[in-house]
Amino acid sequence: MGSMQYFDNIAASWNVIRSEYFEERLKYKVLSKVSIKDKITADFGCGTGFISLALASDANMVFGLDNSNNMLRELKKSAHDKKLNNIYLLKSSLTSVTLFDESIDAVFINMALHHIKDAEKAIKEMYRVLKKDGTVVISDVSEHNGKWAREEMFDEWLGFSNEQIDMWLKNVGFKNIDIENTDLKCKGTSSRGEHTETSIFIAKAAK
């Protein structure tokens, strides 16, 4: 099984699973980083819509991108139930994104970067699709030693250091980089009972 099949398989129960990993409060910390009122936004690795659904209340348009059909299907159901008609779903790799150059005001990627083998290439795509002076907000886990996550959750990275994120953002041309190490934690337990807990960071940068 690969990452895409894994997320297709768990899509229907992802909202419950995700709530055990990190708090709802993360959403509000992420959204506080940039004003999205009447803006065009994109949620990379949107999953079932943890960030997308929140963006939709203020943003003009939200593009939700994910590689999993089932995750997108769950998000579509939630958007319909909430009568949100400004979320546009795209099945897309995050290293070759189906969005035009300089078309987005703010890009968000929450807890998805560690699933991307070529994470720097994904950050290059974020830079490409952002308008001049647009903002990227990356929320993810700090470095940890829970190696079981590679096998059971198809993680490509065991979190990231601030230095690594800062370097990648600078390498592709981002400026005004700010990385907050939040008081929030991401917690998980393997099928063998191995418990891993690590902090969550939120990085913000401008094109």
N, C-alpha and C positions, 0 to 999 in steps of 0.2 A: 504494500500500500504506500502511496506517495502522499504528499501534503494536501494536494487538491482532493483526493479521494477521502482522506481523513476528515477534512472540513465539510465535504459533501455529506459524509455519514453522520456527523454530529450537529448539522445545521439546525435541525428541529429542536434540539435541546441546548443549543449554544448559549442562549440568554441565561439559563439556570447555571450552566457550567461556568460561564464567564463571571457571574456574580460571586462565585466562590474564589476566584483568582484575585480580583481587585474590586475596590469599592466604587459605587455610583459617583462618589464625590470627585473622582478623576475627571469625569466628563466636564464638570463645572470649572475645574482648574484649567483644563485644556481650552475651553471656550473663552475664558477670561483673558487669554493671551493676545487676542486680536478682535477688533470690531468687525463683525461680518454682516452688519445691517445693510440690506439691499445689495450685497456683494455676490459674485459668482464664486462658488467654492467647490472643492473636490475632496472626497474622503477616500484615500488610498487604502485598500484592504478593508473595505467598509464592513464586511461580515454581515451581521443581521441588523446593523444600523445604530450601534451604541452612540456614535458621534453624528452620523448622517441625520438621524431623526431630530436630534437637538439642533443641528445647524438649520434645519428646514424652517424652524419658527421665525428666524430673523433674516436668513440669507434669501437673495432673489432666486438663485438656482443652486442645487446641490447635485454634483455628479458623484454617484457611489460606484466605485470600481472594486471588483473582486474577481478572483479566478474561479470561484466556486459557484456554480449555477444554483445550488440549493441554498447557499447563504443569501444570494441575491433574491431568490424566491421568497425567503422568509422576510427580508426587508420590504419587498414589494407588498406583501400581505399587511405588514405593520403600517406602512405608509397609507395603504388603502383604508385600514381601520381608523387611522387618525385623520383621514381626509386631507392628506398632504399631497399636493399635486405638483410640487416643484422639485421632486427628487427624480433624477434620471439615472437609470442603472446601466452600467456597462460591464460586460464580462471582459476582463483585460488582465494581461500580465502587468506587473508593476515595474518591470524593466523595459517594457515597450508599450507605452501607454497610448490608448486610442483617444487622445485629446490633442487639439491644435496647439501650436506654439503660442505662448503669451496670451492665453485665453482665460486664465483663472486668477482671481484676486487673492485667494488664500487656499493653500493645500494643507490638509491634515492627514497624518498617518498615526494611528493609535494601535500599539501592541501588534504591529504587523511586520515591522522592519526585521525583526529577528527570525522571521520565516523566509527571508529572501536571501538566497545564496550570494548574489552580487548586490549587496546593499548599497554600495557606492553608486552603481549604475541606476538604481531606483532613485537615489537622491538627485542624480543628473537629470532624470526625467521630471522630477518635481521642479527643478530649476527651469527646465525647458518650457513647461506648460504655464509657469507663472508669468503674469504681466510684470513690467518694470515696476519696482517698488512693492511687488506682491510679497506675501509672507508665507513661510512654511512653519508648521508646528509639528514636531515629532515627539510623541510620548511613547516610552518603551521602558524596558527593565535594565537596570544596571548590571554589571558583570556578576555572575554567580557560578557556583560549581555543581549545579544540578544536572549532571550529564545525562540522567534518565530522560530529560526533556527532549533530547535529540531523537531518541528511540520512540518514545510514547506520544510526543506532540509534534514531531517533525520540525523541531527548532533547528535552524541552520547556525544560529549564534546563541551562545550562553550569555546573553545580555551584551551591553556595550559600556565602555568607559567614556567619560566626558571628553577625554583627549581624542578618542577615535571619532566620535560624532563631530567634534569641532574641526578636526582635520578634513573629514569628508566634506563638510559644509563649505569650508574655505577652498578646498580643491576645485569645487565646481563653480565657485564664484559668489557664494552667499556672503553677506556682510551683516554687521550689527548682531552678531551671534550671542545669544544668551541661553545658558543652560541652568535650569533650576533642578536641584536634587530635592524632590518633594518629601513630605513626611508620610506619603502613602507607600504601601507595601504590596507586592505581588506574591501570593502564596500558592504553592501547589504540592501535591503528594503523589508519588508514583504508585503503580500497582503493587510494588513491593514494600510500600510504607515509607519510602525515603521522602522526607519533608524538606522543601526548599523555600526560603523566603528571601526576597531581595527588594531593594528600594526601586521606586519609579522616578525617572527623570522626564522633564519636559524641555525640549530645545526649541527655541524660536529664532528665526533668521529672516533677513530681507534680501530680495533680489536687487 
